[in-house]
Amino acid sequence: MIIMSSWSPELGLKVYGLAASALIGALLFLILLIRLFTYFTLGVCKSQKKMNGKVVIVTGANSGIGKETAMDMARRGARVIMACRNLESGSKVRSQIILETKNPNVILMKLDLSNLNSVREFAAEVNQSEKRLDVLIHNAGMANTFSKQTTMDGLEITMATNQYGPFLLTHLLIDLLKKTAPSRIVIVASELYRFAKLNLDNPNPVNTLPAYLYYVSKYANIMFTLELARRLKGTGVTANCIHPGMIDSGIWRNVPFPLNLPLKLIVKGFFKSPKEGAQTTIYCAVSEEVEGISGKYFLDCKENGLSEGIQDMAKNKKYWEICEELVHLKATDPKI
């Protein structure tokens, strides 16, 4: 007896279509669940504190979480100094901030953190024009993927932008911060530091894969913060670092094709918006809950633990001394 199968190519296509639809639906549902989880676990700065009469510097304020941070500071009434490498885009954002916040006291200044001369010129201008500095927010950052670049100062460009420029800038503005105390320094680090180590024998790794150096620079940021807080104890100036979360921002623009295609899907599906990502920075800059707290690491507007290795204060002190040499700190420069 022969049993005729009812299977046909048309039926096969329908089955495959239903299976594909079910898979896509399941993926979309998973993305929705993750987005909902992210939304409900987001840290939000609830402080209503006004910043009238206060001066805030935000580096990299022309995009991403820097832009949202500057917007929030302006909305609170602060005099906001947007420290940007790209003045063209910075000018457009400055106009937008003034329009939306009705605060005309937003200043745009040139700062290229990868260039030590630019850092010195920026600091000199701030010290000359400003009588106070209440909050210094080290937000600017870059992340190369494969292209190795060395600055005119001989520094690897990712480390220069993310660590050595901010290190020098902090020194050059420290007297103004002390004069204005209580004042705050906020350094944008990242949980990605957990995937890196910093080699004190090779602090300027010009031949290392740039993508990995972003992680290293964030490790360096935290070492810098811990030692900075120790040195500033008793001055009225606090220093804390934060993890903003994984952000849908311009920092991913350096990822080349075709790696950028799946990354875009991940970024759009799972990462925080710049406004969401700015919340912990804002929290550490203004919240009454953080007053007097220094040398801590924050995530989603809450203090978070650090790995044991990065809290080696002897190593952090040694790295500080190495940084002083790499940025060519002068005898006449302010000391911390």
MARDRENDO-335138 format. One line per 2 residues: number of its first residue (from 1); their letters; for each residue x negated, z, y negated of C-alpha. Coordinates in nm, 3 decimals, padded with zeros to 5 digits. Layout:
N
NUM = A = X,Z,Y  ...
This chain:
336
1 = MI = 00.000,00.000,00.000  -00.146,-00.102,-00.338
3 = IM = -00.074,00.107,-00.650  -00.101,-00.093,-00.972
5 = SS = -00.269,00.093,-01.257  -00.082,00.109,-01.585
7 = WS = -00.411,00.128,-01.778  -00.471,-00.151,-02.024
9 = PE = -00.716,-00.224,-02.305  -00.440,-00.161,-02.559
11 = LG = -00.366,00.179,-02.408  -00.736,00.259,-02.404
13 = LK = -00.762,00.185,-02.775  -00.468,00.413,-02.844
15 = VY = -00.625,00.696,-02.644  -00.958,00.655,-02.819
17 = GL = -00.779,00.642,-03.154  -00.591,00.964,-03.080
19 = AA = -00.911,01.133,-02.966  -01.096,01.023,-03.279
21 = SA = -00.809,01.141,-03.498  -00.803,01.476,-03.320
23 = LI = -01.180,01.516,-03.367  -01.164,01.428,-03.736
25 = GA = -00.870,01.664,-03.780  -01.058,01.944,-03.607
27 = LL = -01.364,01.886,-03.828  -01.153,01.887,-04.144
29 = FL = -00.981,02.206,-04.030  -01.321,02.366,-03.963
31 = IL = -01.443,02.265,-04.308  -01.126,02.412,-04.458
33 = LI = -01.178,02.740,-04.273  -01.541,02.761,-04.387
35 = RL = -01.441,02.682,-04.745  -01.174,02.952,-04.734
37 = FT = -01.423,03.202,-04.590  -01.673,03.110,-04.860
39 = YF = -01.409,03.144,-05.130  -01.291,03.487,-05.023
41 = TL = -01.643,03.626,-04.977  -01.780,03.494,-05.305
43 = GV = -01.929,03.744,-05.542  -01.766,03.726,-05.884
45 = CK = -01.899,03.890,-06.198  -01.604,04.092,-06.325
47 = SQ = -01.781,04.239,-06.626  -01.610,04.160,-06.958
49 = KK = -01.914,04.269,-07.156  -01.964,04.088,-07.486
51 = MN = -02.308,03.968,-07.590  -02.257,03.932,-07.964
53 = GK = -02.584,03.973,-08.152  -02.790,03.936,-07.834
55 = VV = -03.036,03.657,-07.752  -03.047,03.499,-07.408
57 = IV = -03.291,03.236,-07.278  -03.176,03.022,-06.985
59 = TG = -03.431,02.782,-06.840  -03.295,02.463,-06.685
61 = AN = -02.970,02.504,-06.877  -02.882,02.134,-06.885
63 = SG = -02.725,02.119,-06.537  -02.604,02.312,-06.233
65 = IG = -02.593,02.688,-06.236  -02.815,02.695,-06.547
67 = KE = -02.548,02.511,-06.743  -02.274,02.743,-06.614
69 = TA = -02.487,03.048,-06.696  -02.551,02.925,-07.050
71 = MD = -02.179,02.848,-07.089  -02.087,03.202,-06.984
73 = MA = -02.344,03.363,-07.214  -02.217,03.156,-07.508
75 = RR = -01.859,03.246,-07.423  -01.959,03.614,-07.445
77 = GA = -02.092,03.554,-07.797  -02.467,03.547,-07.732
79 = RV = -02.721,03.336,-07.913  -02.821,03.110,-07.626
81 = IM = -03.154,02.931,-07.610  -03.133,02.641,-07.367
83 = AC = -03.487,02.582,-07.243  -03.482,02.230,-07.098
85 = RN = -03.728,01.963,-06.991  -03.476,01.683,-07.046
87 = LE = -03.365,01.703,-07.409  -03.130,01.406,-07.380
89 = SG = -02.908,01.564,-07.115  -02.966,01.905,-07.273
91 = SK = -02.825,01.781,-07.603  -02.506,01.659,-07.436
93 = VR = -02.459,01.991,-07.254  -02.528,02.185,-07.574
95 = SQ = -02.250,01.994,-07.749  -02.016,02.061,-07.456
97 = II = -02.094,02.434,-07.458  -02.034,02.462,-07.832
99 = LE = -01.709,02.269,-07.803  -01.574,02.476,-07.513
101 = TK = -01.689,02.821,-07.627  -01.649,02.776,-08.004
103 = NP = -01.992,02.938,-08.035  -02.222,02.728,-08.256
105 = NV = -02.517,02.959,-08.192  -02.655,02.753,-07.904
107 = IL = -03.012,02.631,-07.945  -03.185,02.357,-07.748
109 = MK = -03.562,02.380,-07.705  -03.813,02.176,-07.510
111 = LD = -03.969,02.346,-07.207  -04.147,02.184,-06.914
113 = LS = -04.239,02.469,-06.680  -04.476,02.246,-06.483
115 = NL = -04.692,02.208,-06.796  -04.875,02.522,-06.908
117 = NS = -04.923,02.385,-07.260  -04.548,02.327,-07.288
119 = VR = -04.487,02.687,-07.177  -04.723,02.816,-07.444
121 = EF = -04.567,02.598,-07.715  -04.217,02.710,-07.621
123 = AA = -04.315,03.080,-07.616  -04.492,03.052,-07.951
125 = EV = -04.182,02.899,-08.108  -03.955,03.168,-07.964
127 = NQ = -04.185,03.449,-08.077  -04.191,03.302,-08.426
129 = SE = -03.818,03.227,-08.462  -03.655,03.517,-08.276
131 = KR = -03.652,03.885,-08.368  -03.522,03.992,-08.027
133 = LD = -03.483,03.879,-07.669  -03.225,04.060,-07.458
135 = VL = -03.218,03.851,-07.141  -03.468,03.605,-06.997
137 = IH = -03.319,03.402,-06.711  -03.565,03.207,-06.497
139 = NA = -03.324,02.952,-06.354  -03.502,02.615,-06.367
141 = GM = -03.634,02.484,-06.040  -03.729,02.171,-05.854
143 = AN = -03.748,02.069,-05.490  -03.950,01.766,-05.389
145 = TF = -03.910,01.639,-05.035  -04.206,01.421,-04.940
147 = SK = -04.380,01.308,-05.261  -04.686,01.522,-05.326
149 = QT = -04.752,01.570,-05.698  -05.014,01.761,-05.892
151 = TM = -04.967,01.859,-06.257  -05.213,01.797,-06.538
153 = DG = -05.320,02.161,-06.490  -05.414,02.088,-06.128
155 = LE = -05.119,02.279,-05.984  -04.883,02.162,-05.711
157 = IT = -04.572,02.065,-05.910  -04.307,02.260,-05.716
159 = MA = -04.509,02.581,-05.729  -04.592,02.520,-06.094
161 = TN = -04.228,02.466,-06.195  -04.073,02.739,-05.982
163 = QY = -04.339,03.010,-06.000  -04.645,02.961,-06.218
165 = GP = -04.465,02.839,-06.530  -04.216,03.130,-06.520
167 = FL = -04.504,03.373,-06.453  -04.685,03.260,-06.768
169 = LT = -04.367,03.247,-06.976  -04.281,03.606,-06.883
171 = HL = -04.620,03.724,-07.003  -04.594,03.537,-07.332
173 = LI = -04.247,03.676,-07.410  -04.292,04.028,-07.276
175 = DL = -04.361,04.190,-07.613  -04.033,04.054,-07.751
177 = LK = -03.848,04.182,-07.445  -04.008,04.526,-07.482
179 = KT = -03.923,04.533,-07.851  -03.557,04.466,-07.765
181 = AP = -03.535,04.713,-07.474  -03.319,04.777,-07.287
183 = SR = -03.358,04.413,-07.186  -03.343,04.220,-06.862
185 = IV = -03.531,03.953,-06.668  -03.338,03.765,-06.399
187 = IV = -03.522,03.539,-06.156  -03.331,03.289,-05.942
189 = AS = -03.486,03.302,-05.594  -03.327,03.203,-05.262
191 = EL = -03.252,03.327,-04.912  -03.462,03.030,-04.799
193 = YR = -03.763,03.253,-04.859  -03.698,03.386,-04.508
195 = FA = -03.824,03.056,-04.365  -04.157,03.071,-04.545
197 = KL = -04.477,03.265,-04.591  -04.719,03.262,-04.882
199 = NL = -05.084,03.211,-04.795  -05.300,03.404,-05.042
201 = DN = -05.597,03.195,-04.934  -05.414,02.879,-05.041
203 = PN = -05.189,02.973,-05.336  -05.202,02.620,-05.478
205 = PV = -05.112,02.415,-05.167  -05.145,02.062,-05.305
207 = NT = -05.166,01.908,-04.956  -04.865,02.086,-04.803
209 = LP = -04.530,01.916,-04.738  -04.339,01.955,-05.068
211 = AY = -04.004,02.027,-04.900  -04.153,02.340,-04.741
213 = LY = -04.307,02.445,-05.071  -03.964,02.500,-05.220
215 = YV = -03.921,02.781,-04.966  -04.270,02.910,-05.046
217 = SK = -04.196,02.910,-05.419  -03.887,03.124,-05.360
219 = YA = -04.096,03.365,-05.151  -04.339,03.377,-05.445
221 = NI = -04.054,03.443,-05.689  -03.956,03.757,-05.500
223 = MF = -04.315,03.882,-05.473  -04.346,03.824,-05.848
225 = TL = -04.024,04.012,-05.919  -04.121,04.318,-05.716
227 = EL = -04.462,04.349,-05.880  -04.317,04.272,-06.224
229 = AR = -04.062,04.552,-06.186  -04.335,04.794,-06.080
231 = RL = -04.547,04.710,-06.384  -04.252,04.733,-06.624
233 = KG = -04.140,05.077,-06.506  -04.071,05.299,-06.806
235 = TG = -04.065,05.014,-07.060  -03.687,04.963,-07.068
237 = VT = -03.729,04.609,-06.936  -03.581,04.549,-06.591
239 = AN = -03.655,04.264,-06.352  -03.435,04.157,-06.063
241 = CI = -03.409,03.845,-05.849  -03.105,03.681,-05.696
243 = HP = -02.988,03.436,-05.433  -02.720,03.214,-05.590
245 = GM = -02.606,03.071,-05.259  -02.644,02.711,-05.147
247 = ID = -02.526,02.511,-05.447  -02.386,02.165,-05.501
249 = SG = -02.629,02.085,-05.780  -02.883,01.829,-05.898
251 = IW = -03.169,01.998,-05.712  -03.081,01.785,-05.407
253 = RN = -03.127,01.455,-05.590  -03.488,01.427,-05.472
255 = VP = -03.387,01.397,-05.106  -03.451,01.031,-05.014
257 = FP = -03.224,00.782,-04.837  -03.105,00.798,-04.561
259 = LN = -03.150,01.177,-04.533  -02.936,01.222,-04.843
261 = LP = -02.626,01.080,-04.669  -02.558,01.361,-04.418
263 = LK = -02.684,01.609,-04.678  -02.416,01.493,-04.922
265 = LI = -02.148,01.562,-04.661  -02.286,01.911,-04.601
267 = VK = -02.325,01.983,-04.973  -01.974,01.870,-05.065
269 = GF = -01.816,02.039,-04.765  -01.990,02.376,-04.752
271 = FK = -02.188,02.457,-05.066  -02.077,02.657,-05.369
273 = SP = -01.990,02.492,-05.696  -02.234,02.557,-05.983
275 = KE = -01.981,02.792,-06.147  -01.952,02.992,-05.824
277 = GA = -02.328,02.992,-05.781  -02.390,03.125,-06.132
279 = QT = -02.194,03.446,-06.074  -02.480,03.660,-05.941
281 = TI = -02.713,03.548,-06.220  -02.448,03.639,-06.475
283 = YC = -02.384,03.971,-06.299  -02.750,04.071,-06.320
285 = AV = -02.770,03.956,-06.682  -02.471,04.145,-06.822
287 = SE = -02.309,04.387,-06.578  -02.305,04.755,-06.666
289 = EV = -02.349,04.826,-06.293  -02.702,04.682,-06.302
291 = EG = -02.812,04.876,-06.611  -03.145,05.046,-06.544
293 = IS = -03.180,04.890,-06.197  -03.505,04.703,-06.139
295 = GK = -03.700,04.544,-05.857  -03.394,04.457,-05.649
297 = YF = -03.259,04.146,-05.479  -02.895,04.050,-05.528
299 = LD = -02.660,03.820,-05.337  -02.292,03.762,-05.421
301 = CK = -02.308,04.026,-05.696  -02.429,04.295,-05.456
303 = EN = -02.772,04.435,-05.381  -02.915,04.285,-05.063
305 = GL = -03.201,04.380,-04.834  -03.536,04.201,-04.817
307 = SE = -03.759,04.129,-04.520  -04.027,04.390,-04.458
309 = GI = -04.319,04.154,-04.504  -04.230,04.051,-04.858
311 = QD = -04.227,04.414,-04.969  -04.601,04.459,-04.911
313 = MA = -04.694,04.585,-05.258  -05.067,04.550,-05.201
315 = KN = -05.019,04.183,-05.120  -04.784,04.138,-05.416
317 = KK = -05.043,04.293,-05.649  -05.312,04.063,-05.514
319 = YW = -05.089,03.760,-05.562  -05.020,03.867,-05.919
321 = EI = -05.393,03.863,-05.990  -05.420,03.517,-05.834
323 = CE = -05.134,03.395,-06.056  -05.316,03.524,-06.363
325 = EL = -05.612,03.303,-06.274  -05.403,02.996,-06.190
327 = VH = -05.216,03.001,-06.524  -05.541,03.072,-06.714
329 = LK = -05.413,03.391,-06.874  -05.626,03.462,-07.181
331 = AT = -05.770,03.790,-07.300  -05.559,03.753,-07.615
333 = DP = -05.233,03.700,-07.423  -04.988,03.988,-07.382
335 = KI = -05.046,04.186,-07.064  -04.788,04.328,-06.827
